[in-house]
Amino acid sequence: MMSEYPLSEMDEQDLSRERRLEEIRRQAEQRGQLQVVGPPPAGAPFPQASPQHGYYGIPLLKEPPWTWEIPLYFFVGGAAGAAAVIGAIADYTGADRELVQHARWIAAAGSVISPALLIADLGRPERFLAMLRVFKPQSPMSVGVWTLLGFSSGAAAAAFAGFLRDRYGPSLPLKVLENAGQAASLAFGLPFSNYTGVLIGATAIPVWNRNAADLPLHFAASGLGAAVGILELMGHRKSRALQALGLGAAIFESWEGLRIEGRSHPELDPLKHGPSGWITRAGGLLSGPLPAALRIASFFGSKKNSASLRRAAAWSAIAGSLITRFAWVRAGHVSARNWKLPLQIEDDGHPPPKLSSASHR
Amino acid sequence: MSVTAFLTDSTLCIGCKACEVACKEWNGVDQDGFDWSGFSYDNTGAVGASTWRHVKFVEQPPLPGFGGNAAEPTSWTFSSDVCKHCEEAGCLEACPTGSIVRTEFGGVFIQPDVCNGCGYCVTACPFGVVERNQKDGRAFKCTFCYDRQKVGLQPACAKACPTESIKFGEIEHLREDAQKRVNELHSRGMQDAVIYDPTDTSVGGTHAMFIVRGDPRTYNLPPSPDVPTVYLKKSWVSSALAAGLLLGGTLLAFLADGDGRR
């Protein structure tokens, strides 16, 4: 990066100054003081602003300020929402009581962990309740918070009432609470498992909004795979319904992976190149082709083999779902740093500037 | 009480940064630190949580009329950047607390006593203006000097600007002034002077217009910014489809599975 400008065209005096400047920069780099390195300078001793380089290649967009809590929240919410749906449907269709109650516990765990993660990520956690003073249909964050509220109340009530019923026998108030809670956790669980796709899809971040129509479906499949996996690890490795759902989720995730790889928009680059690309691929393989293959293999072979194959598929889908959420958030960061996309500058092969975001703020 | 706007004319800006200083002084904005960027005399880089006005130092090869024809290696132009106060503001729509509001002057204002620092507005701004102050926890940006406007004063940056590069006034008048100024620049041979006010995009125009010479992208002004609400429809359709598939698929799986019945 240092000596790409035409030193040969400079006179002797400029050349010596230029060499001194490079020496200072090198020293600063060695001491780790150099905060910002510009794009390849265009033809002058100074980096120049130009329509091809934007404003020195300084990114226009801001990176999302979220930390690890948010991708983890996406994972927990997806799995908990899908588990609530599985629990309610299993109950309505008369599946075995243990499966229903296990699914409810997963949803109930999510109903506690999700708000904790969401609140922990706020810049002012003590003001969480400010989100409950308005409802704004045009804000996915607002819709999501109210969905979370409905889901958490329902899922916790259903699991708790179910537990009391199993322990102390049925009674009318418990029955009402259990059924109402379950209905609410189903109604809110459906959007709760995928709204986070809308949340990041409707933003200014190019890699996210380019996939606005894909993300909710993608996240729903990812959450379903994780919920099925957790239930299987809790011992339900013989349920054919879970097997079918796990296979369905894995096949959808495989298709989503092919869809990402098969399209070539510059907005999708963070999903394919660099560290964020490899994380995306790792998450995709673990949620799609690998569990799909393991589940198909489990159809054949002995009972014991089949159970361990399903256990492996379960672990793979859970890990894949978790990694996928982190991959999308990471890709969002990379995408926000790309100054070319919002300025509609054609990619001419220049590497993005190494801008360690003069981050003192 | 009228709807107001900024018109920032980069052909008049001398890069003194008085607007940055006046803004910081009036609003009590935190310091930016002492980093050297290597990009001309701009060591701030962009507007953000602690920079509500930001002077860009645009270095370009010298062009006729761009600071004369002297044998300088570069020519300088300056432009004071600020929150655009969009007509359709992404941050305002995204805010889940209702902290971000439209003021009676048409500006977009974050109420600091309501903001809980969720950070969603940061991802919703197509101009990369809003930023969360990681120390304070809340999101910050230009307030359009709402407090000053309320008592009939002009914003601090416009007041401090020594060359009237930052003009403040009633939005319709400023739109006319901008057109007059550009016509004048054209008549003086600066054919590349343009008004930046993205009225024909989903942002629907801004309350901070700019006059720049050449391609606005050189000033990090995006050619067609989009308010993220344009993605809502297809995103929620996909969400509804996902919910339907999840419900139908689960129902089918459990109905077909006779073994699992109790």
Interface residues (C-beta under 8 A of the other chain):
Chain A: R25 Q35 V36 V37 G38 G43 A44 P45 F46 P47 Q48 A49 S50 P51 G54 Y55 Y56 I58 P59 L60 L61 K62 P64 P65 W66 A82 V85 I86 I89 A90 T93 G94 A95 D96 R97 L99 D121 L122 G123 R124 P125 R127 F128 A130 M131 R133 V134 K136 Q138 S139 P140 M141 S142 G144 V145 L190 P191 S193 N194 Y195 G197 V198 L199 I200 G201 A202 T203 A204 I205 W208 N209 A212 A213 D214 L215 P216 L217 F219 A220 A221 L224 K238 S239 R240 A241 L242 A244 L245 G248 G332 A336 W339 P342 L343 Q344 I345 A358 H360 R361
Chain B: D30 D32 G33 D35 W36 S37 G38 F39 S40 G45 A46 G48 A49 S50 K56 V58 E59 Q60 P61 P73 T74 G90 E93 A94 C95 P96 T97 G98 S99 V114 C115 N116 G117 C118 G119 Y120 V122 T123 A124 C125 P126 F127 G128 V129 V130 E131 R132 N133 Q134 D136 G137 R138 A139 G214 D215 R217 T218 Y219 N220 P222 P223 S224 P225 D226 P228 T229 Y231 L232 K234 S235 W236 V237 S238 S239 L241 A242 A243 L245 L246 L247 G249 T250 L251 A253 F254 L255 A256 D257 D259 G260 R261 R262
